[in-house]
């Protein structure tokens, strides 16, 4: 044996391990700093709204706070953010506020005129249940799932999203609605009532058939004929054009089919998630830092706004998706996530304590065509950022 070669090989191996450890530690430091900053901001936000009964943060535009009551689809995100922060650092003040703001959303368990009951309740009460085991939260979630189930029409096979603009849409379903199926799947497991699961699977299957194009991008809205159950109109309501790829919508799809695979182990959902991930990662208009423009086909690229919320949803989904794929794909996905998290945690996207209306992230886009929440902080960008940080930290 050539002891000299062996010695050199050993030194190279040690060096490679050391480089890997340094990089891992470096990312850990990024995550730890991100959590500290997020906790500071979120506690400031909680104190600001503590004595405003029923109010929940929404955005910060033109130097002014915008908030909502529990009826707004985003109402569950700030409570959910507080739960993730409490999970990371068992600060009792965070627990107090997580419970307080979660309670403000409880009345939505009876909501039957809004498909976003899943966003409202699963992000708030769902995380609260997962972290604390609070028995009452189970009743809230099950009641909410029953309310959401009333929006399912067996003839169409989908949960209806919107009730407005009936002159345009007969039975509109938006890609975002995939995100509300997780509540239904939880209800099926908890209650033993398989009807919840059947609703979720039917919705997921018909969405996969009718929402997605051959390149695996998706429309935002598909309206179905109530008699035939088939699409009569396909649009991208919040995107640049009907045939464009609205960035957050693509991320909703990726996230949705990833957790659908986790819960059902249906290989079709895994393939769908992988195809969407491939579309996003390799898109020619995807910036090098993987923080998408508000629409992948926006005509103003590169002179247009980004959407940090689309990046946070994508990052959180890719972290989970990496658990279900081979080593090469896992490495590819996590390299993207590494870039996204480091970018979002930088001064360019992370607000300093006390700034940005006490939101964590800057530079999201709510609805560009309607000039609403453009280049602004958004409560769901913060939520999925914290979820991504939590998932990533557990994997280091």
C-alpha positions in Angstrom: 0.0 0.0 0.0 1.3 3.5 -0.9 1.1 5.2 2.5 1.8 8.6 1.0 -1.2 8.4 -1.4 -3.4 7.1 1.4 -2.3 10.0 3.7 -3.0 12.5 1.0 -6.4 10.9 0.3 -7.2 11.1 4.0 -6.3 14.7 4.2 -8.5 15.5 1.1 -11.4 13.6 2.7 -11.0 15.6 6.0 -10.8 18.8 4.0 -14.0 18.0 2.1 -15.8 17.1 5.3 -14.6 20.3 6.9 -15.8 22.4 4.0 -19.2 20.7 4.1 -19.4 21.3 7.9 -18.5 24.9 7.5 -21.1 25.4 4.8 -23.8 23.6 6.9 -22.8 25.7 9.9 -23.0 28.8 7.8 -26.5 28.0 6.7 -27.4 27.2 10.3 -26.2 30.7 11.3 -28.3 32.2 8.5 -31.4 30.4 9.8 -30.7 31.2 13.5 -30.3 34.9 12.6 -33.4 34.8 10.5 -35.4 33.4 13.3 -34.1 36.0 15.8 -35.0 38.8 13.5 -38.4 37.3 12.7 -39.2 36.9 16.4 -38.4 40.6 17.1 -40.6 41.7 14.3 -43.4 39.4 15.1 -43.5 40.4 18.8 -43.6 44.0 17.8 -46.5 43.2 15.4 -48.3 41.2 18.1 -48.1 44.0 20.6 -49.3 46.5 18.0 -52.5 44.5 17.4 -53.0 43.1 20.9 -55.4 45.8 21.9 -57.2 46.0 18.5 -59.9 43.4 19.1 -60.4 41.0 16.2 -57.8 42.6 14.0 -55.1 40.7 12.2 -52.2 42.1 10.1 -52.5 41.9 6.3 -49.8 44.2 4.7 -48.1 47.6 4.9 -48.5 50.0 2.0 -47.6 53.6 1.5 -46.3 53.8 5.1 -49.6 52.6 6.5 -50.7 49.3 8.1 -53.5 47.3 6.5 -55.3 44.8 8.5 -58.4 42.6 8.4 -60.8 40.7 10.6 -61.0 37.0 10.5 -63.1 37.0 7.3 -60.2 37.8 5.1 -58.5 34.7 3.6 -55.2 35.6 5.1 -56.4 35.7 8.7 -54.7 32.4 9.8 -51.2 33.3 8.6 -50.0 35.6 11.4 -51.2 33.2 14.2 -49.5 30.4 12.2 -46.3 32.5 12.1 -46.4 32.9 15.9 -46.7 29.1 16.3 -43.6 28.5 14.1 -41.7 31.0 16.1 -42.8 29.5 19.4 -41.8 26.0 18.1 -38.3 27.3 17.4 -37.9 29.2 20.7 -40.2 28.3 23.5 -40.7 32.0 24.5 -43.8 32.1 26.6 -44.7 35.5 25.2 -44.9 34.0 21.8 -47.2 31.3 23.1 -49.5 33.9 24.7 -49.8 35.7 21.4 -50.1 32.6 19.3 -53.1 31.6 21.4 -54.6 35.1 21.4 -54.5 35.6 17.6 -55.5 32.0 16.9 -58.6 32.5 18.9 -59.5 35.5 16.8 -59.9 33.2 13.8 -62.2 30.6 15.5 -65.5 31.9 14.2 -64.4 30.9 10.7 -65.0 27.2 11.5 -68.6 28.0 10.6 -67.8 29.6 7.3 -69.4 28.1 4.2 -69.1 31.0 1.8 -65.3 30.9 1.6 -63.1 28.1 0.2 -60.1 29.4 2.2 -61.2 27.9 5.5 -58.1 25.7 5.2 -55.8 28.6 5.1 -57.6 30.3 7.9 -57.8 27.3 10.3 -55.1 24.8 9.4 -52.3 27.4 9.4 -53.5 28.7 12.9 -55.3 25.9 14.8 -53.5 23.2 12.8 -50.1 24.3 13.9 -51.4 25.0 17.4 -52.7 21.4 17.6 -49.5 20.0 16.2 -47.3 21.9 18.7 -49.4 21.8 21.9 -52.0 19.0 21.4 -54.8 21.3 22.6 -58.0 19.2 22.5 -60.3 22.1 21.6 -58.4 22.8 18.5 -59.5 19.4 17.1 -63.1 20.4 17.3 -62.4 23.7 15.6 -60.6 22.0 12.7 -63.2 19.2 12.3 -66.1 21.8 12.3 -64.2 23.8 9.7 -63.7 20.8 7.5 -67.4 20.1 7.6 -68.1 23.7 6.6 -65.6 23.5 3.7 -67.2 20.3 2.5 -70.4 22.1 1.9 -68.7 23.8 -1.0 -68.1 20.5 -2.8 -70.5 19.7 -5.7 -70.3 15.9 -6.6 -71.5 16.7 -10.1 -68.5 18.9 -10.7 -66.1 17.0 -8.4 -64.5 20.1 -7.0 -64.7 22.5 -4.1 -66.0 25.8 -5.5 -63.7 28.8 -4.9 -65.6 32.0 -5.5 -69.3 32.9 -5.5 -69.0 36.3 -7.3 -68.9 37.3 -11.0 -71.6 34.7 -11.9 -72.0 36.4 -15.3 -68.4 35.3 -16.1 -67.9 32.1 -14.1 -70.4 29.3 -13.4 -68.3 27.3 -11.0 -64.8 28.9 -10.6 -62.0 26.9 -9.0 -58.6 28.6 -8.4 -55.2 26.8 -8.2 -54.9 28.2 -4.6 -57.7 25.9 -3.5 -55.3 23.0 -3.5 -53.9 24.4 -0.3 -57.2 23.9 1.5 -57.3 20.1 0.9 -54.8 19.5 3.7 -57.5 20.3 6.2 -59.8 17.8 4.6 -57.2 15.0 4.7 -56.6 15.8 8.4 -60.3 15.5 9.1 -60.5 12.2 7.3 -57.7 10.7 9.5 -59.0 12.3 12.7 -62.7 11.5 12.3 -62.5 8.2 10.4 -65.0 9.7 7.9 -63.5 8.9 4.5 -65.8 11.3 2.7 -63.4 14.1 3.5 -60.6 12.2 1.8 -62.7 11.5 -1.2 -63.5 15.2 -1.6 -59.8 16.1 -1.4 -58.8 13.4 -3.9 -61.5 14.3 -6.4 -60.5 17.9 -6.3 -56.8 17.2 -6.7 -57.4 14.8 -9.6 -59.7 17.2 -11.6 -57.4 20.1 -10.9 -54.5 18.0 -12.3 -56.4 17.2 -15.4 -57.9 20.6 -16.2 -55.7 23.3 -14.6 -52.3 22.3 -16.0 -50.9 22.8 -19.5 -48.5 20.4 -21.3 -45.5 22.2 -19.9 -46.8 21.7 -16.4 -47.6 25.4 -15.8 -51.1 26.1 -14.5 -54.0 28.5 -15.1 -55.1 30.5 -12.1 -58.9 30.1 -12.6 -60.8 27.3 -14.3 -64.6 27.8 -14.4 -66.7 24.6 -14.8 -70.0 24.1 -16.5 -72.3 23.1 -13.6 -74.3 20.7 -15.9 -71.4 18.9 -17.6 -68.7 19.3 -15.0 -66.3 20.3 -17.7 -64.4 23.5 -18.1 -66.0 26.3 -20.0 -63.4 29.0 -19.3 -59.7 29.1 -18.3 -58.0 32.2 -17.1 -55.1 33.6 -15.2 -57.0 36.3 -13.2 -54.0 37.6 -11.2 -51.4 37.0 -13.9 -50.0 38.8 -16.9 -52.3 37.0 -19.4 -54.6 34.0 -19.4 -51.8 31.8 -20.9 -49.1 33.1 -18.6 -47.6 31.4 -15.5 -48.5 33.6 -12.5 -45.7 32.8 -10.1 -47.5 32.3 -6.8 -50.0 30.1 -8.5 -47.2 27.8 -9.7 -45.9 27.6 -6.2 -49.4 26.7 -4.8 -49.5 23.8 -7.3 -46.0 22.6 -6.3 -46.8 22.8 -2.6 -50.2 21.2 -3.0 -49.2 18.1 -4.9 -46.2 17.6 -2.6 -48.3 17.3 0.5 -50.9 15.3 -1.4 -48.3 12.7 -2.1 -47.2 12.8 1.6 -50.7 12.1 2.7 -51.9 9.6 0.0 -48.7 8.1 -1.3 -50.3 8.3 -4.8 -47.4 8.2 -7.2 -49.3 10.5 -9.7 -49.1 13.3 -7.2 -45.4 12.9 -6.7 -44.8 13.0 -10.5 -47.0 16.1 -10.7 -45.0 17.8 -8.0 -41.7 16.9 -9.7 -42.9 18.1 -13.1 -43.9 21.5 -11.6 -40.6 21.8 -9.8 -38.8 21.1 -13.0 -40.8 23.8 -14.8 -40.0 26.4 -12.1 -36.3 25.6 -11.5 -35.5 25.5 -15.2 -37.7 28.4 -16.4 -35.7 30.8 -18.6 -37.2 33.8 -16.7 -36.4 32.4 -13.3 -33.8 34.8 -11.7 -30.5 33.3 -10.5 -31.5 33.9 -6.9 -34.7 31.9 -7.4 -37.0 34.7 -6.2 -39.5 34.8 -9.1 -40.9 37.8 -10.8 -44.6 38.2 -10.1 -45.4 36.3 -13.3 -42.9 34.2 -15.3 -44.2 35.7 -18.5 -44.5 39.3 -17.3 -43.7 41.5 -20.4 -41.7 44.0 -18.3 -39.1 41.4 -17.1 -36.5 42.2 -15.8 -37.9 45.7 -15.0 -40.8 44.5 -12.9 -41.4 43.4 -9.3 -40.5 40.1 -7.7 -42.8 38.1 -5.5 -41.1 36.9 -2.3 -44.3 35.0 -1.3 -44.0 32.8 -4.4 -40.4 32.0 -3.4 -41.3 31.2 0.2 -44.1 28.8 -0.8 -41.7 27.2 -3.4 -38.9 26.8 -0.9 -41.1 25.2 1.7 -42.5 22.8 -0.8 -39.1 21.9 -2.3 -37.7 21.1 1.2 -40.5 18.6 1.7 -40.4 17.3 -1.9 -36.7 16.5 -1.4 -37.7 13.8 1.1 -39.5 11.9 -1.6 -37.0 11.9 -4.5 -33.6 10.3 -5.4 -30.3 11.7 -4.2 -29.6 13.7 -7.4 -33.0 15.5 -7.4 -32.7 16.1 -3.6 -29.4 17.8 -4.1 -30.8 19.9 -6.9 -33.8 21.0 -4.9 -31.9 21.8 -1.8 -29.4 23.8 -3.7 -32.3 26.0 -4.9 -33.6 26.2 -1.4 -30.2 27.2 -0.1 -30.1 30.1 -2.6 -33.6 31.2 -1.8 -33.2 31.2 1.9 -29.9 33.0 1.8 -31.4 35.7 -0.5 -34.6 36.1 1.6 -32.5 36.3 4.8 -30.3 39.1 3.3 -30.8 42.8 3.9 -32.4 43.1 0.4 -35.4 41.1 1.5 -35.4 41.0 5.3 -36.6 44.2 7.1 -34.8 45.6 10.1 -36.6 45.4 13.4 -39.3 48.1 13.6 -39.4 48.7 9.9 -41.7 47.4 7.1 -44.8 47.6 9.3 -43.2 44.9 11.5 -43.5 42.4 8.7 -40.5 40.1 8.2 -40.0 40.1 4.5 -40.1 42.8 1.8 -40.8 42.7 -1.9 -43.9 40.5 -2.3 -46.6 41.1 -4.9 -50.3 40.4 -4.1 -52.2 41.2 -7.3 -50.2 43.1 -9.8 -52.9 43.6 -12.4 -55.1 45.2 -9.8 -52.3 47.4 -8.4 -52.9 45.8 -5.0 -50.0 45.0 -2.6 -47.3 45.5 -5.2 -43.8 45.4 -3.9 -45.2 45.1 -0.3 -44.9 42.8 2.6 -47.5 40.0 2.9 -48.5 38.0 5.9 -48.4 34.7 3.9 -44.9 35.4 2.7 -43.8 35.6 6.3 -45.7 32.4 7.2 -44.2 30.2 4.5 -40.8 31.7 5.1 -41.0 30.6 8.7 -42.3 27.2 7.7 -39.4 26.8 5.3 -36.9 27.9 8.0 -38.5 25.4 10.4 -38.4 22.5 7.9 -34.8 23.4 6.9 -33.5 23.7 10.5 -34.8 20.2 11.3 -32.8 18.8 8.4 -29.5 20.3 9.3 
